[in-house]
Amino acid sequence: MFARFLLCFSFFFASLGVLQSTQAQTAPATLRLGVGLFQPDKEKNDATYKPLADYLAAKLKRPVQLRTVDTWEGLAKSLASGETDLALMGPWGYVLANHEAGAQAIATILYEGKPEYFAIMVTNPKSGINSIDDLKGKSFAFGDKGSTSGYLIPFHEFQKRGINVETHFSKVLYTKHQAIETQVARGELDAGADYNRNRDAMIDEGLIKAAESKIIWTSAPLPNDAFAVSATLAKDAALVKDLRAALEAIGTELKTSPALLPKRYTGFVAKDNTYYTPIRDAGLATGKLVPKR
């Protein structure tokens, strides 16, 4: 009798172990969502985009872990290396990740209903600078080298004008968008590169005053930030379809859940890699993107 009990006891725990192992194998893997530093600091950025991560987790029925990456270049490398599976990232960062590791755009974020934005150059109205022609010998700040509006597009503009940025300016800095606007507004920096959405948001939030910031150059329209997936996830057609549908539904969801996206962002529209061709062309023209053979 005792031997029979031991046999049943052992069978029970063996069965339990098989069940737990099966459950572990079938549990959906966590998706790691990388987000660029759109807000002034990491803590605010995490708080701003956590509702989006939670929404996607609910729609996809699998955990989504949010991760703020503080540089556009870093986010591109993170998606390319597999440290993140999904990413909401700037256009140039996306093109880098696509070029290096086959990441694929599946949607573009909408800003006030539009899938495009503008790179700008700003100065303080008291600086006496009215155009790019007045920048020689002045201090100038770019964003980090993974930024579309903060680096690639203004660098391309200078290149087209025959300007060597290392010798044309008295000082060249590479820093964050928010820091550029703040230092220009204070008169600590003569001019810098930014994008209209960031300037609008900083004025709206009282971080800078409109009277202390003057736009001296505006680019042609640029494709908005991409929502991209890694090359590995891009092969999962069912997941991509569900993810794209969830993103496209956010425009309607915002009516009852306005915290899903920051102010002025109104949803996503389905786009693919071809939408970012203008950014790729600028990268090739500047030599920042090397053609693959």
C-alpha atoms as an extended CHARMM CRD file, in Angstrom:
* protein
*
       293  EXT
         1         1  MET       CA              0.0000000000        0.0000000000        0.0000000000  PROA      1               0.0000000000
         2         2  PHE       CA              2.7850000000        2.3760000000        0.9690000000  PROA      2               0.0000000000
         3         3  ALA       CA              4.6560000000        1.6040000000       -2.2520000000  PROA      3               0.0000000000
         4         4  ARG       CA              1.5240000000        2.2970000000       -4.2450000000  PROA      4               0.0000000000
         5         5  PHE       CA              1.1260000000        5.6360000000       -2.4200000000  PROA      5               0.0000000000
         6         6  LEU       CA              4.6970000000        6.6070000000       -3.2390000000  PROA      6               0.0000000000
         7         7  LEU       CA              4.1430000000        5.6830000000       -6.8690000000  PROA      7               0.0000000000
         8         8  CYS       CA              0.9990000000        7.8470000000       -7.0950000000  PROA      8               0.0000000000
         9         9  PHE       CA              2.7300000000       10.6770000000       -5.2280000000  PROA      9               0.0000000000
        10        10  SER       CA              5.6670000000       10.6050000000       -7.6560000000  PROA      10              0.0000000000
        11        11  PHE       CA              3.3520000000       10.4710000000      -10.6510000000  PROA      11              0.0000000000
        12        12  PHE       CA              1.4330000000       13.5320000000       -9.3610000000  PROA      12              0.0000000000
        13        13  PHE       CA              4.5330000000       15.6870000000       -9.0480000000  PROA      13              0.0000000000
        14        14  ALA       CA              5.9260000000       14.4640000000      -12.3490000000  PROA      14              0.0000000000
        15        15  SER       CA              2.6540000000       15.4390000000      -14.0180000000  PROA      15              0.0000000000
        16        16  LEU       CA              2.7250000000       18.8160000000      -12.2690000000  PROA      16              0.0000000000
        17        17  GLY       CA              6.2430000000       19.4060000000      -13.5370000000  PROA      17              0.0000000000
        18        18  VAL       CA              5.2230000000       18.5870000000      -17.1140000000  PROA      18              0.0000000000
        19        19  LEU       CA              2.2340000000       20.9430000000      -16.7970000000  PROA      19              0.0000000000
        20        20  GLN       CA              4.3680000000       23.7990000000      -15.4970000000  PROA      20              0.0000000000
        21        21  SER       CA              6.9440000000       23.2070000000      -18.2240000000  PROA      21              0.0000000000
        22        22  THR       CA              4.2290000000       23.2210000000      -20.8940000000  PROA      22              0.0000000000
        23        23  GLN       CA              2.7410000000       26.4420000000      -19.5050000000  PROA      23              0.0000000000
        24        24  ALA       CA              6.1790000000       28.0860000000      -19.5000000000  PROA      24              0.0000000000
        25        25  GLN       CA              6.7110000000       27.0690000000      -23.1160000000  PROA      25              0.0000000000
        26        26  THR       CA              3.3240000000       28.3590000000      -24.2790000000  PROA      26              0.0000000000
        27        27  ALA       CA              3.3820000000       31.6550000000      -22.3210000000  PROA      27              0.0000000000
        28        28  PRO       CA              3.7880000000       34.5290000000      -24.8050000000  PROA      28              0.0000000000
        29        29  ALA       CA              7.2120000000       36.1120000000      -24.7700000000  PROA      29              0.0000000000
        30        30  THR       CA              7.5390000000       39.6900000000      -23.5410000000  PROA      30              0.0000000000
        31        31  LEU       CA              7.8640000000       42.2900000000      -26.2860000000  PROA      31              0.0000000000
        32        32  ARG       CA             10.4140000000       44.9950000000      -25.5050000000  PROA      32              0.0000000000
        33        33  LEU       CA              9.2560000000       48.4270000000      -26.6980000000  PROA      33              0.0000000000
        34        34  GLY       CA             11.9930000000       51.0190000000      -27.1140000000  PROA      34              0.0000000000
        35        35  VAL       CA             10.9730000000       54.6760000000      -27.1530000000  PROA      35              0.0000000000
        36        36  GLY       CA             13.1270000000       57.6920000000      -27.8980000000  PROA      36              0.0000000000
        37        37  LEU       CA             13.5680000000       60.4880000000      -25.3820000000  PROA      37              0.0000000000
        38        38  PHE       CA             10.7160000000       62.6980000000      -26.5980000000  PROA      38              0.0000000000
        39        39  GLN       CA             10.1860000000       64.2820000000      -23.1450000000  PROA      39              0.0000000000
        40        40  PRO       CA             12.6130000000       66.4370000000      -21.1030000000  PROA      40              0.0000000000
        41        41  ASP       CA             13.7420000000       63.5180000000      -18.9110000000  PROA      41              0.0000000000
        42        42  LYS       CA             13.5790000000       59.7170000000      -18.7430000000  PROA      42              0.0000000000
        43        43  GLU       CA             11.0850000000       59.5680000000      -15.8690000000  PROA      43              0.0000000000
        44        44  LYS       CA              8.5810000000       61.7810000000      -17.6650000000  PROA      44              0.0000000000
        45        45  ASN       CA              9.1640000000       59.8820000000      -20.8840000000  PROA      45              0.0000000000
        46        46  ASP       CA              8.4480000000       56.5480000000      -19.1710000000  PROA      46              0.0000000000
        47        47  ALA       CA              5.2750000000       57.9270000000      -17.6160000000  PROA      47              0.0000000000
        48        48  THR       CA              4.1450000000       59.4320000000      -20.9310000000  PROA      48              0.0000000000
        49        49  TYR       CA              4.5210000000       56.2580000000      -22.9860000000  PROA      49              0.0000000000
        50        50  LYS       CA              3.5490000000       53.6100000000      -20.4130000000  PROA      50              0.0000000000
        51        51  PRO       CA             -0.1650000000       53.9090000000      -21.4050000000  PROA      51              0.0000000000
        52        52  LEU       CA              0.8290000000       53.0660000000      -24.9890000000  PROA      52              0.0000000000
        53        53  ALA       CA              2.8010000000       50.0180000000      -23.8270000000  PROA      53              0.0000000000
        54        54  ASP       CA             -0.0970000000       48.8580000000      -21.6450000000  PROA      54              0.0000000000
        55        55  TYR       CA             -2.5560000000       49.3660000000      -24.5000000000  PROA      55              0.0000000000
        56        56  LEU       CA             -0.4510000000       47.2820000000      -26.8900000000  PROA      56              0.0000000000
        57        57  ALA       CA             -0.0550000000       44.5560000000      -24.2680000000  PROA      57              0.0000000000
        58        58  ALA       CA             -3.8270000000       44.3300000000      -23.9120000000  PROA      58              0.0000000000
        59        59  LYS       CA             -4.4290000000       44.3010000000      -27.6680000000  PROA      59              0.0000000000
        60        60  LEU       CA             -1.7030000000       41.7500000000      -28.4380000000  PROA      60              0.0000000000
        61        61  LYS       CA             -2.4180000000       39.6570000000      -25.3210000000  PROA      61              0.0000000000
        62        62  ARG       CA              1.2210000000       39.4700000000      -24.3230000000  PROA      62              0.0000000000
        63        63  PRO       CA              3.4670000000       41.5090000000      -22.0090000000  PROA      63              0.0000000000
        64        64  VAL       CA              5.0380000000       44.6880000000      -23.4020000000  PROA      64              0.0000000000
        65        65  GLN       CA              8.0060000000       46.1150000000      -21.4970000000  PROA      65              0.0000000000
        66        66  LEU       CA              8.7310000000       49.8150000000      -22.0260000000  PROA      66              0.0000000000
        67        67  ARG       CA             12.3000000000       51.0620000000      -22.2990000000  PROA      67              0.0000000000
        68        68  THR       CA             13.3290000000       54.6890000000      -22.8560000000  PROA      68              0.0000000000
        69        69  VAL       CA             16.5840000000       55.0630000000      -24.7940000000  PROA      69              0.0000000000
        70        70  ASP       CA             18.0680000000       58.5280000000      -24.3750000000  PROA      70              0.0000000000
        71        71  THR       CA             19.6400000000       58.9630000000      -27.8210000000  PROA      71              0.0000000000
        72        72  TRP       CA             18.2430000000       58.3180000000      -31.2930000000  PROA      72              0.0000000000
        73        73  GLU       CA             21.4670000000       56.6170000000      -32.2870000000  PROA      73              0.0000000000
        74        74  GLY       CA             21.2470000000       54.3790000000      -29.2250000000  PROA      74              0.0000000000
        75        75  LEU       CA             17.6680000000       53.4040000000      -30.0320000000  PROA      75              0.0000000000
        76        76  ALA       CA             18.6140000000       52.5160000000      -33.6070000000  PROA      76              0.0000000000
        77        77  LYS       CA             21.4360000000       50.2930000000      -32.3310000000  PROA      77              0.0000000000
        78        78  SER       CA             19.1230000000       48.7540000000      -29.7250000000  PROA      78              0.0000000000
        79        79  LEU       CA             16.5670000000       47.7160000000      -32.3630000000  PROA      79              0.0000000000
        80        80  ALA       CA             19.2790000000       46.5320000000      -34.7300000000  PROA      80              0.0000000000
        81        81  SER       CA             21.0090000000       44.4110000000      -32.0680000000  PROA      81              0.0000000000
        82        82  GLY       CA             17.8260000000       42.7750000000      -30.7770000000  PROA      82              0.0000000000
        83        83  GLU       CA             17.8220000000       44.5270000000      -27.3890000000  PROA      83              0.0000000000
        84        84  THR       CA             14.3840000000       45.8750000000      -28.3100000000  PROA      84              0.0000000000
        85        85  ASP       CA             11.7000000000       44.2360000000      -30.4600000000  PROA      85              0.0000000000
        86        86  LEU       CA              9.5330000000       47.2690000000      -31.2280000000  PROA      86              0.0000000000
        87        87  ALA       CA             10.4510000000       50.9350000000      -31.3650000000  PROA      87              0.0000000000
        88        88  LEU       CA              8.8850000000       54.3520000000      -31.7240000000  PROA      88              0.0000000000
        89        89  MET       CA             11.7810000000       56.2200000000      -33.2210000000  PROA      89              0.0000000000
        90        90  GLY       CA             12.8820000000       59.1670000000      -35.3110000000  PROA      90              0.0000000000
        91        91  PRO       CA             13.0540000000       58.7360000000      -39.1110000000  PROA      91              0.0000000000
        92        92  TRP       CA             16.8700000000       58.7920000000      -39.3750000000  PROA      92              0.0000000000
        93        93  GLY       CA             17.2300000000       56.3440000000      -36.4950000000  PROA      93              0.0000000000
        94        94  TYR       CA             14.7700000000       54.0540000000      -38.2540000000  PROA      94              0.0000000000
        95        95  VAL       CA             16.6420000000       54.2770000000      -41.5650000000  PROA      95              0.0000000000
        96        96  LEU       CA             19.8690000000       53.3630000000      -39.7490000000  PROA      96              0.0000000000
        97        97  ALA       CA             18.2070000000       50.3560000000      -38.0870000000  PROA      97              0.0000000000
        98        98  ASN       CA             16.6940000000       49.2720000000      -41.4070000000  PROA      98              0.0000000000
        99        99  HSD       CA             19.9900000000       49.6760000000      -43.2440000000  PROA      99              0.0000000000
       100       100  GLU       CA             22.0720000000       47.8590000000      -40.6460000000  PROA      100             0.0000000000
       101       101  ALA       CA             19.7280000000       45.0920000000      -39.5440000000  PROA      101             0.0000000000
       102       102  GLY       CA             16.5660000000       45.0090000000      -41.6470000000  PROA      102             0.0000000000
       103       103  ALA       CA             14.1850000000       46.6110000000      -39.1300000000  PROA      103             0.0000000000
       104       104  GLN       CA             10.8400000000       47.4030000000      -40.7770000000  PROA      104             0.0000000000
       105       105  ALA       CA              8.4910000000       50.3670000000      -40.3600000000  PROA      105             0.0000000000
       106       106  ILE       CA              4.8360000000       49.3560000000      -40.0220000000  PROA      106             0.0000000000
       107       107  ALA       CA              3.2550000000       52.7080000000      -39.1200000000  PROA      107             0.0000000000
       108       108  THR       CA              3.9280000000       56.4340000000      -38.7740000000  PROA      108             0.0000000000
       109       109  ILE       CA              2.7070000000       58.5790000000      -35.9010000000  PROA      109             0.0000000000
       110       110  LEU       CA              0.2820000000       61.4170000000      -36.6580000000  PROA      110             0.0000000000
       111       111  TYR       CA              0.8180000000       64.9210000000      -35.2900000000  PROA      111             0.0000000000
       112       112  GLU       CA             -2.3620000000       67.0110000000      -35.4270000000  PROA      112             0.0000000000
       113       113  GLY       CA             -3.6220000000       64.5420000000      -38.0090000000  PROA      113             0.0000000000
       114       114  LYS       CA             -0.5390000000       64.7450000000      -40.2540000000  PROA      114             0.0000000000
       115       115  PRO       CA              2.1900000000       62.1330000000      -40.8500000000  PROA      115             0.0000000000
       116       116  GLU       CA              4.8820000000       64.7710000000      -41.4200000000  PROA      116             0.0000000000
       117       117  TYR       CA              6.8650000000       67.4420000000      -39.6070000000  PROA      117             0.0000000000
       118       118  PHE       CA              9.6850000000       69.9460000000      -40.2120000000  PROA      118             0.0000000000
       119       119  ALA       CA             13.3050000000       70.3820000000      -39.2040000000  PROA      119             0.0000000000
       120       120  ILE       CA             14.0680000000       73.9360000000      -38.1180000000  PROA      120             0.0000000000
       121       121  MET       CA             16.9750000000       76.1350000000      -37.0780000000  PROA      121             0.0000000000
       122       122  VAL       CA             16.3650000000       78.5380000000      -34.2160000000  PROA      122             0.0000000000
       123       123  THR       CA             18.0350000000       81.5360000000      -32.6440000000  PROA      123             0.0000000000
       124       124  ASN       CA             17.2460000000       84.1500000000      -30.0300000000  PROA      124             0.0000000000
       125       125  PRO       CA             15.5700000000       87.2380000000      -31.5900000000  PROA      125             0.0000000000
       126       126  LYS       CA             18.2200000000       89.4020000000      -29.9280000000  PROA      126             0.0000000000
       127       127  SER       CA             21.1070000000       87.5480000000      -31.6170000000  PROA      127             0.0000000000
       128       128  GLY       CA             20.9570000000       89.5730000000      -34.8340000000  PROA      128             0.0000000000
       129       129  ILE       CA             20.8280000000       86.3140000000      -36.8280000000  PROA      129             0.0000000000
       130       130  ASN       CA             18.1350000000       86.2820000000      -39.4890000000  PROA      130             0.0000000000
       131       131  SER       CA             19.1650000000       83.4520000000      -41.8120000000  PROA      131             0.0000000000
       132       132  ILE       CA             21.7280000000       80.7130000000      -42.3710000000  PROA      132             0.0000000000
       133       133  ASP       CA             23.9060000000       83.3270000000      -44.0770000000  PROA      133             0.0000000000
       134       134  ASP       CA             24.3950000000       85.0350000000      -40.7050000000  PROA      134             0.0000000000
       135       135  LEU       CA             25.7270000000       81.9340000000      -38.9070000000  PROA      135             0.0000000000
       136       136  LYS       CA             29.4100000000       82.1460000000      -39.8590000000  PROA      136             0.0000000000
       137       137  GLY       CA             31.5870000000       82.4520000000      -36.7550000000  PROA      137             0.0000000000
       138       138  LYS       CA             28.6490000000       81.7440000000      -34.4390000000  PROA      138             0.0000000000
       139       139  SER       CA             28.1070000000       78.8400000000      -32.0400000000  PROA      139             0.0000000000
       140       140  PHE       CA             25.7500000000       76.1530000000      -33.3120000000  PROA      140             0.0000000000
       141       141  ALA       CA             24.2510000000       73.0260000000      -31.7530000000  PROA      141             0.0000000000
       142       142  PHE       CA             23.1270000000       69.8390000000      -33.4670000000  PROA      142             0.0000000000
       143       143  GLY       CA             21.1330000000       67.0890000000      -31.8390000000  PROA      143             0.0000000000
       144       144  ASP       CA             22.7790000000       63.6710000000      -31.4240000000  PROA      144             0.0000000000
       145       145  LYS       CA             23.9760000000       62.0160000000      -34.6150000000  PROA      145             0.0000000000
       146       146  GLY       CA             20.9800000000       59.6830000000      -34.7700000000  PROA      146             0.0000000000
       147       147  SER       CA             18.5510000000       62.6090000000      -35.0160000000  PROA      147             0.0000000000
       148       148  THR       CA             16.8000000000       63.4680000000      -38.2810000000  PROA      148             0.0000000000
       149       149  SER       CA             15.9340000000       67.1100000000      -37.6300000000  PROA      149             0.0000000000
       150       150  GLY       CA             18.7100000000       67.7360000000      -35.1460000000  PROA      150             0.0000000000
       151       151  TYR       CA             21.5280000000       66.3830000000      -37.2770000000  PROA      151             0.0000000000
       152       152  LEU       CA             20.9800000000       64.7120000000      -40.6580000000  PROA      152             0.0000000000
       153       153  ILE       CA             18.7240000000       67.2500000000      -42.3720000000  PROA      153             0.0000000000
       154       154  PRO       CA             20.4870000000       70.4390000000      -41.1730000000  PROA      154             0.0000000000
       155       155  PHE       CA             23.8710000000       68.8300000000      -41.9190000000  PROA      155             0.0000000000
       156       156  HSD       CA             22.6110000000       68.0700000000      -45.4220000000  PROA      156             0.0000000000
       157       157  GLU       CA             21.4340000000       71.6710000000      -45.8140000000  PROA      157             0.0000000000
       158       158  PHE       CA             24.8440000000       72.9970000000      -44.8060000000  PROA      158             0.0000000000
       159       159  GLN       CA             26.5270000000       70.5580000000      -47.1800000000  PROA      159             0.0000000000
       160       160  LYS       CA             24.3640000000       71.7260000000      -50.0980000000  PROA      160             0.0000000000
       161       161  ARG       CA             25.4590000000       75.2930000000      -49.3280000000  PROA      161             0.0000000000
       162       162  GLY       CA             29.1240000000       74.3040000000      -49.2680000000  PROA      162             0.0000000000
       163       163  ILE       CA             29.4410000000       74.8940000000      -45.5140000000  PROA      163             0.0000000000
       164       164  ASN       CA             31.9940000000       72.8590000000      -43.5660000000  PROA      164             0.0000000000
       165       165  VAL       CA             30.4110000000       72.7020000000      -40.1250000000  PROA      165             0.0000000000
       166       166  GLU       CA             33.7290000000       72.0760000000      -38.3790000000  PROA      166             0.0000000000
       167       167  THR       CA             35.2730000000       75.3460000000      -39.6170000000  PROA      167             0.0000000000
       168       168  HSD       CA             32.2800000000       77.5800000000      -40.3460000000  PROA      168             0.0000000000
       169       169  PHE       CA             31.1620000000       77.9510000000      -36.7190000000  PROA      169             0.0000000000
       170       170  SER       CA             33.0710000000       79.2230000000      -33.7050000000  PROA      170             0.0000000000
       171       171  LYS       CA             31.8070000000       76.2600000000      -31.7000000000  PROA      171             0.0000000000
       172       172  VAL       CA             29.8310000000       73.1140000000      -32.5590000000  PROA      172             0.0000000000
       173       173  LEU       CA             27.8770000000       71.1520000000      -29.9620000000  PROA      173             0.0000000000
       174       174  TYR       CA             25.9180000000       67.8900000000      -30.0730000000  PROA      174             0.0000000000
       175       175  THR       CA             23.2300000000       67.7080000000      -27.4320000000  PROA      175             0.0000000000
       176       176  LYS       CA             19.5340000000       67.0530000000      -26.7650000000  PROA      176             0.0000000000
       177       177  HSD       CA             16.7290000000       68.9260000000      -28.5060000000  PROA      177             0.0000000000
       178       178  GLN       CA             15.3470000000       70.3570000000      -25.2680000000  PROA      178             0.0000000000
       179       179  ALA       CA             18.7840000000       71.6330000000      -24.2550000000  PROA      179             0.0000000000
       180       180  ILE       CA             19.2230000000       73.3600000000      -27.6230000000  PROA      180             0.0000000000
       181       181  GLU       CA             15.9530000000       75.2720000000      -27.2980000000  PROA      181             0.0000000000
       182       182  THR       CA             16.6640000000       76.1970000000      -23.6750000000  PROA      182             0.0000000000
       183       183  GLN       CA             20.2010000000       77.4600000000      -24.3250000000  PROA      183             0.0000000000
       184       184  VAL       CA             19.1350000000       79.4260000000      -27.4140000000  PROA      184             0.0000000000
       185       185  ALA       CA             16.2880000000       81.0560000000      -25.4860000000  PROA      185             0.0000000000
       186       186  ARG       CA             18.7190000000       82.0590000000      -22.7040000000  PROA      186             0.0000000000
       187       187  GLY       CA             21.2240000000       83.4840000000      -25.1820000000  PROA      187             0.0000000000
       188       188  GLU       CA             23.8510000000       80.9200000000      -24.1440000000  PROA      188             0.0000000000
       189       189  LEU       CA             23.9840000000       79.5420000000      -27.6690000000  PROA      189             0.0000000000
       190       190  ASP       CA             23.7490000000       81.4880000000      -30.9220000000  PROA      190             0.0000000000
       191       191  ALA       CA             21.6830000000       78.9740000000      -32.8880000000  PROA      191             0.0000000000
       192       192  GLY       CA             20.7650000000       75.3220000000      -33.1620000000  PROA      192             0.0000000000
       193       193  ALA       CA             18.8050000000       72.6520000000      -34.9790000000  PROA      193             0.0000000000
       194       194  ASP       CA             15.4680000000       71.3110000000      -33.7570000000  PROA      194             0.0000000000
       195       195  TYR       CA             12.0420000000       70.2320000000      -35.0410000000  PROA      195             0.0000000000
       196       196  ASN       CA              8.7660000000       72.1240000000      -34.9800000000  PROA      196             0.0000000000
       197       197  ARG       CA              6.9520000000       69.6270000000      -32.7590000000  PROA      197             0.0000000000
       198       198  ASN       CA              9.5130000000       69.9560000000      -29.9630000000  PROA      198             0.0000000000
       199       199  ARG       CA              9.5660000000       73.7580000000      -30.1060000000  PROA      199             0.0000000000
       200       200  ASP       CA              5.7610000000       73.8960000000      -30.0790000000  PROA      200             0.0000000000
       201       201  ALA       CA              5.5710000000       71.5300000000      -27.1050000000  PROA      201             0.0000000000
       202       202  MET       CA              8.1930000000       73.4090000000      -25.0750000000  PROA      202             0.0000000000
       203       203  ILE       CA              6.4070000000       76.7190000000      -25.6450000000  PROA      203             0.0000000000
       204       204  ASP       CA              3.0680000000       75.1160000000      -24.8100000000  PROA      204             0.0000000000
       205       205  GLU       CA              4.4380000000       73.7020000000      -21.5570000000  PROA      205             0.0000000000
       206       206  GLY       CA              6.0830000000       76.9890000000      -20.5550000000  PROA      206             0.0000000000
       207       207  LEU       CA              9.6220000000       75.5910000000      -20.7980000000  PROA      207             0.0000000000
       208       208  ILE       CA             10.6340000000       78.3980000000      -23.1750000000  PROA      208             0.0000000000
       209       209  LYS       CA              8.9310000000       81.6140000000      -24.2810000000  PROA      209             0.0000000000
       210       210  ALA       CA              7.9370000000       82.1130000000      -27.9060000000  PROA      210             0.0000000000
       211       211  ALA       CA              9.3820000000       85.6410000000      -27.7260000000  PROA      211             0.0000000000
       212       212  GLU       CA             12.8290000000       84.1290000000      -26.9710000000  PROA      212             0.0000000000
       213       213  SER       CA             12.8830000000       81.7480000000      -29.9370000000  PROA      213             0.0000000000
       214       214  LYS       CA             12.9980000000       82.6630000000      -33.6340000000  PROA      214             0.0000000000
       215       215  ILE       CA             12.9520000000       80.2110000000      -36.5480000000  PROA      215             0.0000000000
       216       216  ILE       CA             15.4750000000       81.1560000000      -39.2480000000  PROA      216             0.0000000000
       217       217  TRP       CA             15.1360000000       78.0840000000      -41.4870000000  PROA      217             0.0000000000
       218       218  THR       CA             12.5370000000       75.3920000000      -42.1060000000  PROA      218             0.0000000000
       219       219  SER       CA             13.0230000000       72.1840000000      -44.0800000000  PROA      219             0.0000000000
       220       220  ALA       CA             10.7550000000       70.5510000000      -46.6170000000  PROA      220             0.0000000000
       221       221  PRO       CA              8.1890000000       68.1940000000      -45.0050000000  PROA      221             0.0000000000
       222       222  LEU       CA              9.7190000000       65.0960000000      -43.4080000000  PROA      222             0.0000000000
       223       223  PRO       CA              8.0520000000       61.7660000000      -42.5500000000  PROA      223             0.0000000000
       224       224  ASN       CA              7.0700000000       61.5680000000      -38.8790000000  PROA      224             0.0000000000
       225       225  ASP       CA              8.4760000000       59.1070000000      -36.3560000000  PROA      225             0.0000000000
       226       226  ALA       CA              8.2800000000       55.4540000000      -37.3380000000  PROA      226             0.0000000000
       227       227  PHE       CA              6.8330000000       52.6030000000      -35.3460000000  PROA      227             0.0000000000
       228       228  ALA       CA              9.1820000000       49.8080000000      -36.3590000000  PROA      228             0.0000000000
       229       229  VAL       CA              9.7220000000       46.1330000000      -35.6070000000  PROA      229             0.0000000000
       230       230  SER       CA             12.9390000000       44.1460000000      -35.6110000000  PROA      230             0.0000000000
       231       231  ALA       CA             13.8410000000       42.0390000000      -38.6340000000  PROA      231             0.0000000000
       232       232  THR       CA             12.9300000000       38.9250000000      -36.6460000000  PROA      232             0.0000000000
       233       233  LEU       CA              9.4480000000       40.1400000000      -35.7160000000  PROA      233             0.0000000000
       234       234  ALA       CA              8.8670000000       41.4440000000      -39.2450000000  PROA      234             0.0000000000
       235       235  LYS       CA              8.7380000000       37.7920000000      -40.3670000000  PROA      235             0.0000000000
       236       236  ASP       CA              5.7330000000       37.1510000000      -38.1000000000  PROA      236             0.0000000000
       237       237  ALA       CA              2.9880000000       38.3010000000      -40.4810000000  PROA      237             0.0000000000
       238       238  ALA       CA              0.1830000000       37.6350000000      -37.9830000000  PROA      238             0.0000000000
       239       239  LEU       CA              1.8480000000       39.7030000000      -35.2560000000  PROA      239             0.0000000000
       240       240  VAL       CA              2.6140000000       42.5700000000      -37.6430000000  PROA      240             0.0000000000
       241       241  LYS       CA             -1.0070000000       42.5730000000      -38.8170000000  PROA      241             0.0000000000
       242       242  ASP       CA             -2.3350000000       42.6680000000      -35.2380000000  PROA      242             0.0000000000
       243       243  LEU       CA              0.1670000000       45.3250000000      -34.1850000000  PROA      243             0.0000000000
       244       244  ARG       CA             -0.6050000000       47.5520000000      -37.1540000000  PROA      244             0.0000000000
       245       245  ALA       CA             -4.3550000000       47.2050000000      -36.5000000000  PROA      245             0.0000000000
       246       246  ALA       CA             -3.8450000000       48.1220000000      -32.8330000000  PROA      246             0.0000000000
       247       247  LEU       CA             -1.8410000000       51.2040000000      -33.7840000000  PROA      247             0.0000000000
       248       248  GLU       CA             -4.3840000000       52.3460000000      -36.3690000000  PROA      248             0.0000000000
       249       249  ALA       CA             -7.1690000000       51.9970000000      -33.7890000000  PROA      249             0.0000000000
       250       250  ILE       CA             -5.4970000000       54.4420000000      -31.3920000000  PROA      250             0.0000000000
       251       251  GLY       CA             -7.0240000000       57.4360000000      -33.1700000000  PROA      251             0.0000000000
       252       252  THR       CA            -10.4620000000       56.2680000000      -32.0590000000  PROA      252             0.0000000000
       253       253  GLU       CA             -9.2470000000       55.1120000000      -28.6370000000  PROA      253             0.0000000000
       254       254  LEU       CA             -7.9060000000       58.5950000000      -27.8770000000  PROA      254             0.0000000000
       255       255  LYS       CA            -11.4640000000       59.9110000000      -27.6200000000  PROA      255             0.0000000000
       256       256  THR       CA            -11.9520000000       57.9610000000      -24.3940000000  PROA      256             0.0000000000
       257       257  SER       CA             -8.2850000000       57.4390000000      -23.3940000000  PROA      257             0.0000000000
       258       258  PRO       CA             -6.4540000000       60.6980000000      -24.2160000000  PROA      258             0.0000000000
       259       259  ALA       CA             -3.3600000000       59.6620000000      -22.2390000000  PROA      259             0.0000000000
       260       260  LEU       CA             -2.4470000000       57.0180000000      -24.8270000000  PROA      260             0.0000000000
       261       261  LEU       CA             -0.3130000000       59.5760000000      -26.6720000000  PROA      261             0.0000000000
       262       262  PRO       CA              1.1850000000       62.9770000000      -25.7660000000  PROA      262             0.0000000000
       263       263  LYS       CA             -0.7480000000       66.1390000000      -26.5240000000  PROA      263             0.0000000000
       264       264  ARG       CA             -1.2010000000       66.9550000000      -30.2420000000  PROA      264             0.0000000000
       265       265  TYR       CA             -0.4540000000       63.3840000000      -31.3400000000  PROA      265             0.0000000000
       266       266  THR       CA             -3.5800000000       61.9480000000      -32.8990000000  PROA      266             0.0000000000
       267       267  GLY       CA             -2.8350000000       58.3310000000      -33.7570000000  PROA      267             0.0000000000
       268       268  PHE       CA             -0.9570000000       56.2500000000      -36.3180000000  PROA      268             0.0000000000
       269       269  VAL       CA             -1.3010000000       55.5430000000      -40.0220000000  PROA      269             0.0000000000
       270       270  ALA       CA             -0.0190000000       52.4040000000      -41.7470000000  PROA      270             0.0000000000
       271       271  LYS       CA              3.2380000000       53.0360000000      -43.6220000000  PROA      271             0.0000000000
       272       272  ASP       CA              6.1590000000       50.9300000000      -44.7630000000  PROA      272             0.0000000000
       273       273  ASN       CA              9.8460000000       51.3310000000      -45.5210000000  PROA      273             0.0000000000
       274       274  THR       CA              9.2720000000       53.2680000000      -48.7580000000  PROA      274             0.0000000000
       275       275  TYR       CA              7.7550000000       56.2030000000      -46.8620000000  PROA      275             0.0000000000
       276       276  TYR       CA             11.2070000000       56.9460000000      -45.4190000000  PROA      276             0.0000000000
       277       277  THR       CA             12.9750000000       57.1400000000      -48.8120000000  PROA      277             0.0000000000
       278       278  PRO       CA             13.6310000000       60.9300000000      -48.4900000000  PROA      278             0.0000000000
       279       279  ILE       CA             15.5480000000       60.3300000000      -45.2660000000  PROA      279             0.0000000000
       280       280  ARG       CA             17.4950000000       57.4780000000      -46.8130000000  PROA      280             0.0000000000
       281       281  ASP       CA             18.3640000000       59.6890000000      -49.7910000000  PROA      281             0.0000000000
       282       282  ALA       CA             19.6710000000       62.4210000000      -47.4620000000  PROA      282             0.0000000000
       283       283  GLY       CA             21.7840000000       59.8470000000      -45.6200000000  PROA      283             0.0000000000
       284       284  LEU       CA             23.3020000000       58.6400000000      -48.8730000000  PROA      284             0.0000000000
       285       285  ALA       CA             23.8820000000       62.1840000000      -50.1460000000  PROA      285             0.0000000000
       286       286  THR       CA             25.7800000000       63.1860000000      -47.0200000000  PROA      286             0.0000000000
       287       287  GLY       CA             27.8110000000       59.9890000000      -46.9110000000  PROA      287             0.0000000000
       288       288  LYS       CA             26.3570000000       59.1490000000      -43.4960000000  PROA      288             0.0000000000
       289       289  LEU       CA             24.7940000000       56.0560000000      -45.0430000000  PROA      289             0.0000000000
       290       290  VAL       CA             27.0850000000       53.7800000000      -47.0210000000  PROA      290             0.0000000000
       291       291  PRO       CA             25.4140000000       51.8330000000      -49.8470000000  PROA      291             0.0000000000
       292       292  LYS       CA             25.4910000000       48.0840000000      -49.3730000000  PROA      292             0.0000000000
       293       293  ARG       CA             27.0790000000       46.0820000000      -52.1540000000  PROA      293             0.0000000000
